[in-house]
Amino acid sequence: MEHISIITVNYRQPEATIAFLESLQEQSFQNYEVVLIDNAPLVDHSADFSAACPNLKLIINPDNIGFAAANNQGMSIAEGDFFFLLNNDTIVTEGF
């Protein structure tokens, strides 16, 4: 069975990112990992992100390296057969 890497970038929108992560956890699909790149956070939200998504791979960048570079950074550590890039303000619903 294929393994999917879901990659998202946060830039100072922790509430939206937590809602996104929680919506992923409510789904019934399996064989996926979540990679989150947090660009230039003002406050460390890593505990909140990990609580919302226990199987999270988290990269914290001290500077905002930009959306495209952050996605590339996430793909460099992702282990999935396929990469699924989603905006952090996405709310995933059943059947997505």
N, C-alpha and C positions, 0 to 999 in steps of 0.2 A: 504494500500500500504506500502511495506517495506521501511524503512529508512536506508540509507547506510552512514557509516562513512568512509571517505577517509582520511587516516593517512599518513603523510610524515615527514621525518626528514631532517633538514637542518644543515649542518656543513660547514660554511664559503663559501657557494655558493649562495649568495643572488640572483644573476642574473638568475641562472638556476631555482631557486625556484620561482621567480616572473614569469618567462616564463611558468612554470608548472601551477601555480595558474591561470594565464590568460587563458591558454588553457582549464582549467576546466570551466571557466566562459563562454567560447564560445560555450559550449555544450547545447543541448536542454533538457537533462534529469533533473529530479526534485527529491525532497525528499532525499537530501543528505546534509551532513555537511563536512567541511574540518577541520582536526586537524593537526596543524603544530607544531612540536617541534624543536626549534632552539637551538642547542648545542653550547655553548661557543662563542657567537658572538663577533667579534672584535668591531663592530659598531651595534647600535640598528636599525634594518631594519623593526621594527614592523609596522610603518606607511606605508611603501612601500608594505609589505605583505598584510595589511588590505585593501589598495587601490586596489590591484590586485584581492582580494577575500573578499568581504564585509561580508560574513557569516562565517568568519574564527574564529576558536578557536585556540589561540596561547599560547604556553608554552615556556618561555625563561629560559634555564638552564645556570647558570653562569659557569658551567664546562661541558666538554664533557663527558656525562655519557655513551656514546656508542650507536650504532645503535639499538641493540636489546632492551636495557633498555629504550631508548627514545620511541620506538614503544610501549612497554608495558605501558609507562607513558601516551602516547596518547590514548591507548585503555582504560585506567582507567577513562578517562573523556568523552570518546565517548558515544553518546547516540543512535547510530544506531542499527538496528537489525542485520546488517552484517558489518564486518570490511574489508576494502580494503586497503592493505598496498602498497603504490607506492613509488618508488624512486623519489626524488625531481628533477631529471633531465629528467623525463618522459614528453613528450608532448602528450597530449590526443587529439585524432582526432575523428571526428564524427563516431558514431556507436561503440565506444569502449566498 
